[in-house]
Amino acid sequence: MSLQPFGVWAAHRPLSAHDLHEIGGYRLPARLGAGGSGVVYLAHTPGGRPGALQVVREGFAADPEFRRRCAGEVARARSIHGLFTAQVVDSGVDAPTPWLATAHVAGPSLRQVVDRLGPLPVRTVLLLVAGATEAPQAIHGAGVVHRDPKPANVLITEDGLRGNDFGIARAADATGLTGARLWIGSAASMAPEQATGRTVTPATDVFALGVPAAYMAGGALPFGDGPQSAALCRVVHEEPDLSRVPPDPAEPL
């Protein structure tokens, strides 16, 4: 399967009456997506260079704990350099509405691709995973553990996979948790030590990298989907369900 068609899937949605049109000197001509932490816009610098700009939701902007976490997460994200991550290029963590700008990655998420096409051919999976292993090396080299390489956070581009979702989204995930706030991430993509609140290490991301790999090959999350509590229980107490993954994926490239 060629990766060429994936580049045209980066859907730009028209702005609504409630959307921003400019922030931090960046023009925002269209939406790229939205989530629990905020909205992601297509952005243009004054010179016309494209990027992706995350703007936090209003409720987080008024939370001092969020702002503290956001400053730390953005500082860590700025230290990450690599061909397989979306590079942070600018930020406004102290602005009335915090924002973060990254290089624009033209491509859909892994979740979008599998939802549309179903399981990918083994050769394609092996090529993508081979490239994806370079992203954790860049992240861990900067002293950062991603902790959430779920299919929605992995983008497919013409030259392979790109890790995404640093900074604002990670700070919002942590701030939105109740109680001791022991973990960041999506339950079905966690390693067991993360799910039980123990110390996370680079090995946590290595384990979690198997989730998008199994998802690409089998079309389903190995620990299932659904409520966070149920997925957490399966991660800690059950083996991953790999029944949909081809039994012999080691075919030659």
PyRosetta script that sets phi, psi and omega in degrees:
from pyrosetta import init, pose_from_sequence

init()
pose = pose_from_sequence("MSLQPFGVWAAHRPLSAHDLHEIGGYRLPARLGAGGSGVVYLAHTPGGRPGALQVVREGFAADPEFRRRCAGEVARARSIHGLFTAQVVDSGVDAPTPWLATAHVAGPSLRQVVDRLGPLPVRTVLLLVAGATEAPQAIHGAGVVHRDPKPANVLITEDGLRGNDFGIARAADATGLTGARLWIGSAASMAPEQATGRTVTPATDVFALGVPAAYMAGGALPFGDGPQSAALCRVVHEEPDLSRVPPDPAEPL")
pose.set_psi(1, 128.4)
pose.set_omega(1, 177.0)
pose.set_phi(2, -76.5)
pose.set_psi(2, 145.2)
pose.set_omega(2, 175.7)
pose.set_phi(3, -84.7)
pose.set_psi(3, -8.9)
pose.set_omega(3, -174.8)
pose.set_phi(4, -54.6)
pose.set_psi(4, -44.3)
pose.set_omega(4, -176.2)
pose.set_phi(5, -64.2)
pose.set_psi(5, -23.9)
pose.set_omega(5, -174.7)
pose.set_phi(6, -64.0)
pose.set_psi(6, -27.1)
pose.set_omega(6, -175.9)
pose.set_phi(7, -65.4)
pose.set_psi(7, -20.1)
pose.set_omega(7, -176.7)
pose.set_phi(8, -92.4)
pose.set_psi(8, 4.6)
pose.set_omega(8, -175.3)
pose.set_phi(9, -91.3)
pose.set_psi(9, -0.3)
pose.set_omega(9, -177.6)
pose.set_phi(10, -73.3)
pose.set_psi(10, 89.9)
pose.set_omega(10, -172.7)
pose.set_phi(11, -73.0)
pose.set_psi(11, 127.5)
pose.set_omega(11, 174.4)
pose.set_phi(12, -102.0)
pose.set_psi(12, 124.2)
pose.set_omega(12, -178.2)
pose.set_phi(13, -105.1)
pose.set_psi(13, 140.0)
pose.set_omega(13, 179.6)
pose.set_phi(14, -60.0)
pose.set_psi(14, 150.6)
pose.set_omega(14, 177.0)
pose.set_phi(15, -72.0)
pose.set_psi(15, 146.3)
pose.set_omega(15, 174.9)
pose.set_phi(16, -97.1)
pose.set_psi(16, 177.5)
pose.set_omega(16, 179.6)
pose.set_phi(17, -65.9)
pose.set_psi(17, -19.3)
pose.set_omega(17, -177.2)
pose.set_phi(18, -95.5)
pose.set_psi(18, -5.4)
pose.set_omega(18, -177.2)
pose.set_phi(19, -82.4)
pose.set_psi(19, 154.1)
pose.set_omega(19, 171.5)
pose.set_phi(20, -74.4)
pose.set_psi(20, 153.4)
pose.set_omega(20, 175.9)
pose.set_phi(21, -115.8)
pose.set_psi(21, -12.7)
pose.set_omega(21, 179.2)
pose.set_phi(22, -160.4)
pose.set_psi(22, 143.5)
pose.set_omega(22, 173.7)
pose.set_phi(23, -159.0)
pose.set_psi(23, 136.4)
pose.set_omega(23, 176.4)
pose.set_phi(24, 59.2)
pose.set_psi(24, 25.4)
pose.set_omega(24, -177.9)
pose.set_phi(25, 86.6)
pose.set_psi(25, -0.8)
pose.set_omega(25, 179.1)
pose.set_phi(26, -98.3)
pose.set_psi(26, 134.0)
pose.set_omega(26, 171.7)
pose.set_phi(27, -82.9)
pose.set_psi(27, 139.2)
pose.set_omega(27, -177.1)
pose.set_phi(28, -118.7)
pose.set_psi(28, 91.1)
pose.set_omega(28, -174.9)
pose.set_phi(29, -83.0)
pose.set_psi(29, -16.7)
pose.set_omega(29, -175.5)
pose.set_phi(30, -160.5)
pose.set_psi(30, 162.4)
pose.set_omega(30, 174.5)
pose.set_phi(31, -91.0)
pose.set_psi(31, 144.3)
pose.set_omega(31, 170.2)
pose.set_phi(32, -104.7)
pose.set_psi(32, -25.6)
pose.set_omega(32, -179.2)
pose.set_phi(33, 171.0)
pose.set_psi(33, 179.9)
pose.set_omega(33, 179.6)
pose.set_phi(34, -154.2)
pose.set_psi(34, 154.6)
pose.set_omega(34, 178.9)
pose.set_phi(35, -152.4)
pose.set_psi(35, -167.1)
pose.set_omega(35, -176.9)
pose.set_phi(36, -65.7)
pose.set_psi(36, -26.9)
pose.set_omega(36, -176.9)
pose.set_phi(37, -89.6)
pose.set_psi(37, -23.1)
pose.set_omega(37, -178.3)
pose.set_phi(38, 165.9)
pose.set_psi(38, -159.5)
pose.set_omega(38, -176.8)
pose.set_phi(39, -117.7)
pose.set_psi(39, 141.8)
pose.set_omega(39, 176.3)
pose.set_phi(40, -109.7)
pose.set_psi(40, 124.8)
pose.set_omega(40, -178.7)
pose.set_phi(41, -111.4)
pose.set_psi(41, 150.2)
pose.set_omega(41, 161.2)
pose.set_phi(42, -68.7)
pose.set_psi(42, 133.5)
pose.set_omega(42, -176.3)
pose.set_phi(43, -129.4)
pose.set_psi(43, 148.4)
pose.set_omega(43, 174.5)
pose.set_phi(44, -124.9)
pose.set_psi(44, 132.7)
pose.set_omega(44, 173.5)
pose.set_phi(45, -69.6)
pose.set_psi(45, 167.9)
pose.set_omega(45, 176.5)
pose.set_phi(46, -54.6)
pose.set_psi(46, -27.9)
pose.set_omega(46, 178.2)
pose.set_phi(47, -87.1)
pose.set_psi(47, -0.4)
pose.set_omega(47, 175.8)
pose.set_phi(48, 95.2)
pose.set_psi(48, 4.1)
pose.set_omega(48, -178.9)
pose.set_phi(49, -75.2)
pose.set_psi(49, 133.8)
pose.set_omega(49, -176.7)
pose.set_phi(50, -80.8)
pose.set_psi(50, 155.4)
pose.set_omega(50, 175.0)
pose.set_phi(51, -159.2)
pose.set_psi(51, -178.2)
pose.set_omega(51, 174.5)
pose.set_phi(52, -120.4)
pose.set_psi(52, 129.9)
pose.set_omega(52, -174.4)
pose.set_phi(53, -124.7)
pose.set_psi(53, 120.9)
pose.set_omega(53, 178.7)
pose.set_phi(54, -92.7)
pose.set_psi(54, 130.0)
pose.set_omega(54, 177.4)
pose.set_phi(55, -118.2)
pose.set_psi(55, 127.7)
pose.set_omega(55, -174.3)
pose.set_phi(56, -74.9)
pose.set_psi(56, 152.2)
pose.set_omega(56, 176.5)
pose.set_phi(57, -70.8)
pose.set_psi(57, 154.1)
pose.set_omega(57, -171.9)
pose.set_phi(58, -58.3)
pose.set_psi(58, -39.3)
pose.set_omega(58, -177.6)
pose.set_phi(59, -62.3)
pose.set_psi(59, -35.8)
pose.set_omega(59, 178.2)
pose.set_phi(60, -72.4)
pose.set_psi(60, -36.5)
pose.set_omega(60, -176.2)
pose.set_phi(61, -59.3)
pose.set_psi(61, -28.4)
pose.set_omega(61, -178.1)
pose.set_phi(62, -90.3)
pose.set_psi(62, 2.0)
pose.set_omega(62, -175.4)
pose.set_phi(63, -99.7)
pose.set_psi(63, 112.3)
pose.set_omega(63, -179.6)
pose.set_phi(64, -59.3)
pose.set_psi(64, -34.5)
pose.set_omega(64, 179.0)
pose.set_phi(65, -64.8)
pose.set_psi(65, -41.3)
pose.set_omega(65, 176.6)
pose.set_phi(66, -60.4)
pose.set_psi(66, -46.1)
pose.set_omega(66, -177.5)
pose.set_phi(67, -61.8)
pose.set_psi(67, -38.0)
pose.set_omega(67, 178.1)
pose.set_phi(68, -64.9)
pose.set_psi(68, -47.8)
pose.set_omega(68, 179.4)
pose.set_phi(69, -64.9)
pose.set_psi(69, -39.8)
pose.set_omega(69, -177.7)
pose.set_phi(70, -61.3)
pose.set_psi(70, -43.5)
pose.set_omega(70, 179.5)
pose.set_phi(71, -59.9)
pose.set_psi(71, -41.3)
pose.set_omega(71, 179.2)
pose.set_phi(72, -68.5)
pose.set_psi(72, -43.8)
pose.set_omega(72, -178.6)
pose.set_phi(73, -65.8)
pose.set_psi(73, -40.2)
pose.set_omega(73, 180.0)
pose.set_phi(74, -67.0)
pose.set_psi(74, -39.8)
pose.set_omega(74, 177.3)
pose.set_phi(75, -60.7)
pose.set_psi(75, -41.2)
pose.set_omega(75, 178.0)
pose.set_phi(76, -67.9)
pose.set_psi(76, -40.1)
pose.set_omega(76, -179.8)
pose.set_phi(77, -63.0)
pose.set_psi(77, -36.0)
pose.set_omega(77, 179.8)
pose.set_phi(78, -64.3)
pose.set_psi(78, -25.3)
pose.set_omega(78, -177.3)
pose.set_phi(79, -82.9)
pose.set_psi(79, -6.0)
pose.set_omega(79, -177.3)
pose.set_phi(80, -89.6)
pose.set_psi(80, 123.6)
pose.set_omega(80, 178.5)
pose.set_phi(81, -129.8)
pose.set_psi(81, 132.6)
pose.set_omega(81, 179.0)
pose.set_phi(82, 177.1)
pose.set_psi(82, 159.3)
pose.set_omega(82, -179.2)
pose.set_phi(83, -73.5)
pose.set_psi(83, -15.2)
pose.set_omega(83, -173.0)
pose.set_phi(84, -117.0)
pose.set_psi(84, 25.4)
pose.set_omega(84, 172.0)
pose.set_phi(85, -132.5)
pose.set_psi(85, 155.1)
pose.set_omega(85, 176.9)
pose.set_phi(86, -82.5)
pose.set_psi(86, 112.7)
pose.set_omega(86, -173.0)
pose.set_phi(87, -70.8)
pose.set_psi(87, 131.6)
pose.set_omega(87, 174.1)
pose.set_phi(88, -75.3)
pose.set_psi(88, 129.4)
pose.set_omega(88, -176.9)
pose.set_phi(89, -116.8)
pose.set_psi(89, -19.2)
pose.set_omega(89, -177.5)
pose.set_phi(90, -166.9)
pose.set_psi(90, 161.4)
pose.set_omega(90, 178.7)
pose.set_phi(91, -159.9)
pose.set_psi(91, 160.6)
pose.set_omega(91, 175.1)
pose.set_phi(92, -137.9)
pose.set_psi(92, 64.3)
pose.set_omega(92, -174.7)
pose.set_phi(93, -70.7)
pose.set_psi(93, -20.9)
pose.set_omega(93, 179.5)
pose.set_phi(94, -97.7)
pose.set_psi(94, 1.2)
pose.set_omega(94, -178.9)
pose.set_phi(95, -70.8)
pose.set_psi(95, 158.9)
pose.set_omega(95, 176.5)
pose.set_phi(96, -52.7)
pose.set_psi(96, -39.6)
pose.set_omega(96, 171.7)
pose.set_phi(97, -115.5)
pose.set_psi(97, 102.9)
pose.set_omega(97, -176.7)
pose.set_phi(98, -60.0)
pose.set_psi(98, 146.3)
pose.set_omega(98, -179.7)
pose.set_phi(99, -147.9)
pose.set_psi(99, 161.6)
pose.set_omega(99, -179.1)
pose.set_phi(100, -144.3)
pose.set_psi(100, 128.6)
pose.set_omega(100, 179.9)
pose.set_phi(101, -110.4)
pose.set_psi(101, 133.9)
pose.set_omega(101, 175.8)
pose.set_phi(102, -126.0)
pose.set_psi(102, 164.9)
pose.set_omega(102, 172.6)
pose.set_phi(103, -60.2)
pose.set_psi(103, 140.9)
pose.set_omega(103, -177.8)
pose.set_phi(104, -76.1)
pose.set_psi(104, 124.1)
pose.set_omega(104, 177.1)
pose.set_phi(105, -104.0)
pose.set_psi(105, 110.3)
pose.set_omega(105, -176.2)
pose.set_phi(106, -83.3)
pose.set_psi(106, 98.7)
pose.set_omega(106, 178.5)
pose.set_phi(107, 173.4)
pose.set_psi(107, 158.1)
pose.set_omega(107, -179.9)
pose.set_phi(108, -83.0)
pose.set_psi(108, 167.3)
pose.set_omega(108, 173.9)
pose.set_phi(109, -76.1)
pose.set_psi(109, 158.7)
pose.set_omega(109, 176.9)
pose.set_phi(110, -58.1)
pose.set_psi(110, -36.8)
pose.set_omega(110, 179.5)
pose.set_phi(111, -62.2)
pose.set_psi(111, -43.7)
pose.set_omega(111, 179.5)
pose.set_phi(112, -61.5)
pose.set_psi(112, -41.9)
pose.set_omega(112, -177.6)
pose.set_phi(113, -65.3)
pose.set_psi(113, -47.4)
pose.set_omega(113, -177.9)
pose.set_phi(114, -69.5)
pose.set_psi(114, -37.1)
pose.set_omega(114, 176.8)
pose.set_phi(115, -61.0)
pose.set_psi(115, -34.3)
pose.set_omega(115, -177.0)
pose.set_phi(116, -85.7)
pose.set_psi(116, -40.5)
pose.set_omega(116, -172.9)
pose.set_phi(117, -104.0)
pose.set_psi(117, -16.7)
pose.set_omega(117, -173.1)
pose.set_phi(118, 83.0)
pose.set_psi(118, -171.6)
pose.set_omega(118, -179.6)
pose.set_phi(119, -54.4)
pose.set_psi(119, 142.2)
pose.set_omega(119, -178.7)
pose.set_phi(120, -90.0)
pose.set_psi(120, 155.1)
pose.set_omega(120, 177.7)
pose.set_phi(121, -57.9)
pose.set_psi(121, 148.4)
pose.set_omega(121, -176.3)
pose.set_phi(122, -56.8)
pose.set_psi(122, -43.3)
pose.set_omega(122, -179.0)
pose.set_phi(123, -60.1)
pose.set_psi(123, -41.6)
pose.set_omega(123, 178.7)
pose.set_phi(124, -63.9)
pose.set_psi(124, -42.8)
pose.set_omega(124, 179.2)
pose.set_phi(125, -60.4)
pose.set_psi(125, -46.0)
pose.set_omega(125, -178.3)
pose.set_phi(126, -63.4)
pose.set_psi(126, -40.7)
pose.set_omega(126, 178.9)
pose.set_phi(127, -65.1)
pose.set_psi(127, -43.1)
pose.set_omega(127, -179.2)
pose.set_phi(128, -67.5)
pose.set_psi(128, -43.0)
pose.set_omega(128, -179.4)
pose.set_phi(129, -66.8)
pose.set_psi(129, -37.4)
pose.set_omega(129, 177.7)
pose.set_phi(130, -58.0)
pose.set_psi(130, -42.6)
pose.set_omega(130, 177.1)
pose.set_phi(131, -71.2)
pose.set_psi(131, -36.3)
pose.set_omega(131, -176.6)
pose.set_phi(132, -65.0)
pose.set_psi(132, -26.2)
pose.set_omega(132, 180.0)
pose.set_phi(133, -66.4)
pose.set_psi(133, -17.6)
pose.set_omega(133, 178.9)
pose.set_phi(134, -77.2)
pose.set_psi(134, -25.9)
pose.set_omega(134, 179.8)
pose.set_phi(135, -63.6)
pose.set_psi(135, -49.2)
pose.set_omega(135, 177.7)
pose.set_phi(136, -59.5)
pose.set_psi(136, -32.9)
pose.set_omega(136, 178.5)
pose.set_phi(137, -61.9)
pose.set_psi(137, -42.6)
pose.set_omega(137, 178.4)
pose.set_phi(138, -67.2)
pose.set_psi(138, -41.8)
pose.set_omega(138, -178.5)
pose.set_phi(139, -66.7)
pose.set_psi(139, -48.0)
pose.set_omega(139, -178.4)
pose.set_phi(140, -68.3)
pose.set_psi(140, -31.0)
pose.set_omega(140, 177.0)
pose.set_phi(141, -63.4)
pose.set_psi(141, -23.8)
pose.set_omega(141, 177.2)
pose.set_phi(142, -91.7)
pose.set_psi(142, 6.4)
pose.set_omega(142, 179.5)
pose.set_phi(143, 77.9)
pose.set_psi(143, 22.3)
pose.set_omega(143, -177.6)
pose.set_phi(144, -116.1)
pose.set_psi(144, 138.7)
pose.set_omega(144, 170.1)
pose.set_phi(145, -107.9)
pose.set_psi(145, 122.5)
pose.set_omega(145, -174.6)
pose.set_phi(146, -64.7)
pose.set_psi(146, -51.8)
pose.set_omega(146, 176.5)
pose.set_phi(147, 76.2)
pose.set_psi(147, -2.9)
pose.set_omega(147, -177.8)
pose.set_phi(148, -151.6)
pose.set_psi(148, 57.0)
pose.set_omega(148, 178.4)
pose.set_phi(149, -81.6)
pose.set_psi(149, 53.5)
pose.set_omega(149, -179.6)
pose.set_phi(150, -73.1)
pose.set_psi(150, 161.9)
pose.set_omega(150, -178.1)
pose.set_phi(151, -54.8)
pose.set_psi(151, -31.4)
pose.set_omega(151, 179.6)
pose.set_phi(152, -73.6)
pose.set_psi(152, -17.2)
pose.set_omega(152, -179.7)
pose.set_phi(153, -98.4)
pose.set_psi(153, 2.4)
pose.set_omega(153, 179.9)
pose.set_phi(154, -113.0)
pose.set_psi(154, 120.4)
pose.set_omega(154, -178.3)
pose.set_phi(155, -100.4)
pose.set_psi(155, 141.9)
pose.set_omega(155, 176.8)
pose.set_phi(156, -103.3)
pose.set_psi(156, 122.2)
pose.set_omega(156, 179.9)
pose.set_phi(157, -119.4)
pose.set_psi(157, 179.4)
pose.set_omega(157, -178.9)
pose.set_phi(158, -65.2)
pose.set_psi(158, -22.5)
pose.set_omega(158, -179.7)
pose.set_phi(159, -111.7)
pose.set_psi(159, 19.5)
pose.set_omega(159, 175.0)
pose.set_phi(160, 122.2)
pose.set_psi(160, -159.3)
pose.set_omega(160, -176.6)
pose.set_phi(161, -90.1)
pose.set_psi(161, 147.9)
pose.set_omega(161, 174.6)
pose.set_phi(162, -128.5)
pose.set_psi(162, 132.5)
pose.set_omega(162, 173.3)
pose.set_phi(163, -76.9)
pose.set_psi(163, 144.8)
pose.set_omega(163, -175.7)
pose.set_phi(164, -140.5)
pose.set_psi(164, -175.9)
pose.set_omega(164, 169.8)
pose.set_phi(165, 72.5)
pose.set_psi(165, 53.2)
pose.set_omega(165, 171.8)
pose.set_phi(166, -104.8)
pose.set_psi(166, 172.8)
pose.set_omega(166, 169.8)
pose.set_phi(167, 74.2)
pose.set_psi(167, -113.4)
pose.set_omega(167, -172.0)
pose.set_phi(168, -59.8)
pose.set_psi(168, -46.1)
pose.set_omega(168, -177.0)
pose.set_phi(169, -64.0)
pose.set_psi(169, -40.0)
pose.set_omega(169, -179.8)
pose.set_phi(170, -68.7)
pose.set_psi(170, -40.4)
pose.set_omega(170, 177.6)
pose.set_phi(171, -63.8)
pose.set_psi(171, -39.5)
pose.set_omega(171, 179.2)
pose.set_phi(172, -67.1)
pose.set_psi(172, -39.6)
pose.set_omega(172, 177.6)
pose.set_phi(173, -57.9)
pose.set_psi(173, -45.6)
pose.set_omega(173, -177.8)
pose.set_phi(174, -68.4)
pose.set_psi(174, -43.0)
pose.set_omega(174, -177.9)
pose.set_phi(175, -66.6)
pose.set_psi(175, -32.1)
pose.set_omega(175, -176.9)
pose.set_phi(176, -77.1)
pose.set_psi(176, -10.0)
pose.set_omega(176, -179.2)
pose.set_phi(177, -77.2)
pose.set_psi(177, 152.4)
pose.set_omega(177, 179.0)
pose.set_phi(178, -99.8)
pose.set_psi(178, 171.9)
pose.set_omega(178, 175.6)
pose.set_phi(179, 65.1)
pose.set_psi(179, -132.5)
pose.set_omega(179, -173.9)
pose.set_phi(180, -79.0)
pose.set_psi(180, -8.5)
pose.set_omega(180, 179.7)
pose.set_phi(181, 53.2)
pose.set_psi(181, 57.2)
pose.set_omega(181, -171.6)
pose.set_phi(182, -81.3)
pose.set_psi(182, -20.6)
pose.set_omega(182, -175.0)
pose.set_phi(183, -142.2)
pose.set_psi(183, 155.7)
pose.set_omega(183, 172.2)
pose.set_phi(184, -121.6)
pose.set_psi(184, 138.3)
pose.set_omega(184, 174.6)
pose.set_phi(185, 131.9)
pose.set_psi(185, -179.1)
pose.set_omega(185, -179.9)
pose.set_phi(186, -100.7)
pose.set_psi(186, 130.8)
pose.set_omega(186, -171.3)
pose.set_phi(187, -53.9)
pose.set_psi(187, -43.8)
pose.set_omega(187, -175.1)
pose.set_phi(188, -70.9)
pose.set_psi(188, -8.8)
pose.set_omega(188, -179.8)
pose.set_phi(189, -111.8)
pose.set_psi(189, 8.5)
pose.set_omega(189, -174.5)
pose.set_phi(190, -87.2)
pose.set_psi(190, 155.7)
pose.set_omega(190, 166.2)
pose.set_phi(191, -84.1)
pose.set_psi(191, 156.4)
pose.set_omega(191, -176.9)
pose.set_phi(192, -57.1)
pose.set_psi(192, -40.5)
pose.set_omega(192, -178.3)
pose.set_phi(193, -65.3)
pose.set_psi(193, -30.5)
pose.set_omega(193, 177.7)
pose.set_phi(194, -72.8)
pose.set_psi(194, -40.7)
pose.set_omega(194, -178.4)
pose.set_phi(195, -65.1)
pose.set_psi(195, -28.1)
pose.set_omega(195, -178.8)
pose.set_phi(196, -98.2)
pose.set_psi(196, 6.7)
pose.set_omega(196, 174.8)
pose.set_phi(197, 80.9)
pose.set_psi(197, 13.5)
pose.set_omega(197, 177.3)
pose.set_phi(198, -83.3)
pose.set_psi(198, 175.6)
pose.set_omega(198, -176.3)
pose.set_phi(199, -63.0)
pose.set_psi(199, 132.6)
pose.set_omega(199, 175.8)
pose.set_phi(200, -94.4)
pose.set_psi(200, 147.5)
pose.set_omega(200, -179.1)
pose.set_phi(201, -136.7)
pose.set_psi(201, 175.4)
pose.set_omega(201, 174.1)
pose.set_phi(202, -53.6)
pose.set_psi(202, -28.7)
pose.set_omega(202, 178.4)
pose.set_phi(203, -62.7)
pose.set_psi(203, -26.3)
pose.set_omega(203, 177.1)
pose.set_phi(204, -60.5)
pose.set_psi(204, -43.6)
pose.set_omega(204, 179.7)
pose.set_phi(205, -71.1)
pose.set_psi(205, -33.1)
pose.set_omega(205, 178.1)
pose.set_phi(206, -63.7)
pose.set_psi(206, -44.9)
pose.set_omega(206, 176.3)
pose.set_phi(207, -60.1)
pose.set_psi(207, -47.7)
pose.set_omega(207, -174.8)
pose.set_phi(208, -68.6)
pose.set_psi(208, -21.8)
pose.set_omega(208, 177.7)
pose.set_phi(209, -64.1)
pose.set_psi(209, -24.4)
pose.set_omega(209, 177.1)
pose.set_phi(210, -66.4)
pose.set_psi(210, -22.8)
pose.set_omega(210, -179.2)
pose.set_phi(211, -65.3)
pose.set_psi(211, -54.9)
pose.set_omega(211, 177.4)
pose.set_phi(212, -64.3)
pose.set_psi(212, -30.5)
pose.set_omega(212, 177.8)
pose.set_phi(213, -64.1)
pose.set_psi(213, -48.1)
pose.set_omega(213, 178.6)
pose.set_phi(214, -66.0)
pose.set_psi(214, -34.6)
pose.set_omega(214, -180.0)
pose.set_phi(215, -65.6)
pose.set_psi(215, -43.2)
pose.set_omega(215, 177.9)
pose.set_phi(216, -63.3)
pose.set_psi(216, -43.1)
pose.set_omega(216, -174.6)
pose.set_phi(217, -77.3)
pose.set_psi(217, -33.0)
pose.set_omega(217, -174.6)
pose.set_phi(218, -112.2)
pose.set_psi(218, -14.3)
pose.set_omega(218, 179.2)
pose.set_phi(219, 79.1)
pose.set_psi(219, 10.7)
pose.set_omega(219, 179.5)
pose.set_phi(220, -147.3)
pose.set_psi(220, 149.9)
pose.set_omega(220, 177.4)
pose.set_phi(221, -70.3)
pose.set_psi(221, 134.6)
pose.set_omega(221, -174.8)
pose.set_phi(222, -65.7)
pose.set_psi(222, -22.6)
pose.set_omega(222, 176.1)
pose.set_phi(223, -108.8)
pose.set_psi(223, 16.1)
pose.set_omega(223, 175.8)
pose.set_phi(224, 80.0)
pose.set_psi(224, 174.6)
pose.set_omega(224, 179.5)
pose.set_phi(225, -117.2)
pose.set_psi(225, -165.8)
pose.set_omega(225, 175.5)
pose.set_phi(226, 99.2)
pose.set_psi(226, -156.1)
pose.set_omega(226, -175.3)
pose.set_phi(227, -57.5)
pose.set_psi(227, 142.5)
pose.set_omega(227, 179.9)
pose.set_phi(228, -57.6)
pose.set_psi(228, -42.2)
pose.set_omega(228, -175.8)
pose.set_phi(229, -62.5)
pose.set_psi(229, -40.4)
pose.set_omega(229, 179.8)
pose.set_phi(230, -68.7)
pose.set_psi(230, -40.9)
pose.set_omega(230, 179.3)
pose.set_phi(231, -65.1)
pose.set_psi(231, -39.5)
pose.set_omega(231, 177.4)
pose.set_phi(232, -60.0)
pose.set_psi(232, -42.5)
pose.set_omega(232, 179.6)
pose.set_phi(233, -62.3)
pose.set_psi(233, -42.0)
pose.set_omega(233, 179.8)
pose.set_phi(234, -67.1)
pose.set_psi(234, -40.4)
pose.set_omega(234, 179.7)
pose.set_phi(235, -59.3)
pose.set_psi(235, -42.2)
pose.set_omega(235, -175.3)
pose.set_phi(236, -79.7)
pose.set_psi(236, -37.6)
pose.set_omega(236, -167.6)
pose.set_phi(237, -112.2)
pose.set_psi(237, -10.7)
pose.set_omega(237, -175.7)
pose.set_phi(238, -124.9)
pose.set_psi(238, 159.8)
pose.set_omega(238, 173.6)
pose.set_phi(239, -79.3)
pose.set_psi(239, 151.3)
pose.set_omega(239, 177.3)
pose.set_phi(240, -65.0)
pose.set_psi(240, 145.0)
pose.set_omega(240, 176.8)
pose.set_phi(241, -87.6)
pose.set_psi(241, 104.5)
pose.set_omega(241, -178.5)
pose.set_phi(242, -108.5)
pose.set_psi(242, 21.9)
pose.set_omega(242, -174.7)
pose.set_phi(243, -65.3)
pose.set_psi(243, -23.5)
pose.set_omega(243, -179.8)
pose.set_phi(244, -90.5)
pose.set_psi(244, -10.7)
pose.set_omega(244, 179.4)
pose.set_phi(245, -77.2)
pose.set_psi(245, 134.3)
pose.set_omega(245, 178.9)
pose.set_phi(246, -51.6)
pose.set_psi(246, 137.4)
pose.set_omega(246, -172.9)
pose.set_phi(247, -66.4)
pose.set_psi(247, -24.9)
pose.set_omega(247, -178.0)
pose.set_phi(248, -132.2)
pose.set_psi(248, 77.0)
pose.set_omega(248, -175.5)
pose.set_phi(249, -77.0)
pose.set_psi(249, -4.3)
pose.set_omega(249, -173.7)
pose.set_phi(250, -85.0)
pose.set_psi(250, 47.4)
pose.set_omega(250, 176.1)
pose.set_phi(251, -77.5)
pose.set_psi(251, 150.8)
pose.set_omega(251, -176.4)
pose.set_phi(252, -64.4)
pose.set_psi(252, 145.8)
pose.set_omega(252, 176.2)
pose.set_phi(253, -81.9)
pose.dump_pdb("model.pdb")
